[in-house]
Amino acid sequence: MLTADEWSAVRLTAQLAALSTLLLLAVGTPIAWWLARTRSRAKPLLAALVAMPLVLPPTVIGFYLLLLMGPQGPVGQLTQALGLGRLPFTFAGLVVASVICSLPFVVQPLQQAFEAIPERTLEAAATLRAGPWDRFFSVAVPLARPGFVTAAVLGFAHTVGEFGVVLMIGGNIPDKTRVLSVALYDHVEATEFAAAHRLAAGMVVFALAVLVTLYVANRPRRERAERAA
């Protein structure tokens, strides 16, 4: 059985992942749409910036976020001027850091889904006097549904499993910033291996469930493609 502190970490992790996923979809969808449809020379640069969390160590991202959101950083000075206080070592800071680190896991599946939409389908909608917004919400979004499912699941799962950035930005404050990955690290550091195994096994099961969900969600699309071929 989980202890009260561990249940608190589970609750906080679920809240962080759910809120971050909603924000990731809100932020990542227009970015993915632009990357999928644009011919701008700036596309490679923006795509590289979005993908940087895939190759940068999380501690590097956390370090620069601390500088930006700290009392002397531009973001920190802005939030303090607005009366919002400082973001580091708060739940809000965890959300910002999680959105930045998980962005490629949402943008890339959405971009691929949007790129798979035939141009003639959007052109046909335009001939029926569908405006840009109508074409996006009535045509593009329904056709890209598997991409949205993949993006949401991966964004949620990556936020749950993130460690380096959340430790750098949130620290280890019980009931405020102590998420599951940090709680697991605490157990290992204290040589409480039975408790660590309990949390680690739960996260392994969660990861397996995520992969099975993605496989089941994407299988109909793959089978249709194979039949068409």
C-alpha positions, 0 to 999 in steps of 0.5 A: 500500500502507498503511504500518505506522502506517496499518494500525495505525489501521485495526486500532484503528478496526475494534476501536473500531467493533466494540466500540462497536456491541456496546455500542450495541446493548446500551444502545440496544435497551432505550431504543428499546423504551421509547420505542416503547411508552411513553406517558410525558410524559418520552418527548419529553425522553429522545428529544431527549437521545438525538438531541442528537448529531445536532445538536450539534457533535462538539467540543461533546460532546467538550469536555463529556466531557473535563470529565466524565471529567477528574480534576476531573469526577464520572466521572473521580473515580469511575473513579479511585476504582475504580482504573480511572484516567482515561478521556481519551486512552485506548482506553476513553475512545474507546469511551465517547465513540463510544457517546454520539455514535453512540447516535441512529444505533442507537436511532432505527432500532430505535425505528421498527422496534419502533413498526412491530410491530402491537399486536395481534401482541403482544396475541395472544402475551400471550393465549398466556401469553407473558410480557413477556420472552418476547414481546420476544425471541420476537416483537418481536426477530424482527419488528424484525430489519431495524431491528437490521441498520440500527442495527448497520450505521449504528452501526458506520459512524458510529463509523468516520467520527467525527472531532471527538469521538475527537480531543478525547477520544483525542488522537493517540497511535499504536497507542492512540487514533490512528484512521483519521479522525485519521490522515487529518487528520495526512496532510492537515496534513502536506500528504501528499496521496497518503497522504491520498487513499489513506485517504480513497478507502478510506473513500469505498468503505466508505461506499458499501458501507454504503449498498448493504448497507442498501439490500439489507437493507431492500429485501425489506421495502419490496417486501412493503409495496408488494405489500401496498398 
